[in-house]
Amino acid sequence: MIILLGFLIGFAAAVPVGPLNVFVISQTTKHDFFHGYLTGLTASFLDIVYCYVAIMGISLIPSHLTWNKFAPLGKIVGAILLIAISFRLMNHARFLNKSEVVPNNNSNAYSRTIIGAFILYVTNPTLYAFWLAIAGIVTAHNWVPHRWQLIIFPLSCGFGSAVWYFFMAKYVSNVHKQLSLKVTKKIFFGLAIFLIVLALYSLATIFFKIL
């Protein structure tokens, strides 16, 4: 269950239109599948790191404070952030268009691709908020009580995002254009609903003893 949840969350983190997805598409269009997917793998690796660090950081709170007093606050803050991100996903779907990337034939080394992806990731404040929200909810519900789950969950998130980047880079390398708007919008709305359901579930547990 924790693996499936991590996969879906990682996939949801990777899908929204933003600098990283544009960079994956541009690298694939300008060079080849491997350049594009290397960009995605760099982002997936950082997903794993951010997720792990966020969960570990929040999980240290109970060793100094009574977590039960702060769990409701963590659930509320996490739910608000998830709902905000889900509305951002829906907004992207509404105003999505095909003028995302201008092809460029200049050659870049693999190292420059990795550095570019790294810079785009660490300068995106939305990703910080996303992983802190996920860490708050996961910790508040005690979904990763064991040490091995603290490793498996971030790895599952990274795998989920890596799958998205693989199919996107593969598709672009084959047809040299973006996914159809209709399919992309459906993916965005579906993931937005998933995040809203997760947020509402978290809020519900404050008032009802679900977990």
Beta strands, then each sheet from edge to edge (+ up, - down):
end
